């Protein structure tokens, strides 16, 4: 993963039982930013994905979350997903509770700004067996990315 290129320090954690999975702690200047779980995929059956959880929102909000999401975006292949837990991001939580669409929340806008599409809320209130509530987004396929760029150019004329 490109974390070090963005000034973030990845620290390997205990290896999960699934061979294609890796757990990392991401730090910035020695302080905890988030945990990241990377699933490399199992072709041809499963695509890779990345989950971000246990986020220290006091430290991560702003440039650090953009750097982390950019590093993840640049690691994923088109069609692969990122999941970002928003527990503790009171702004995003409040916006979702008020019915704001996920892509228009504070966190959703940042995910979209680095290039992610199809941003959805993955809230499962069944006892946190799937972890905390999170936003899911997908790295676009090349054609989708071109369409988005064309729309952006037209809106700036």
Secondary structure by P-SEA (a helix, b strand, c coil): cccccccbbbbbccccccccbbbbbbbccccccbbbbbccccccccccbbbbccccccccccaaaaaaaaaaaaacccccbbbbbcccaaaaaaaaaacccccccaaaaaaaaaccccccccccccccccccbbbbbbcccaaaaaaaaaaaaaaac
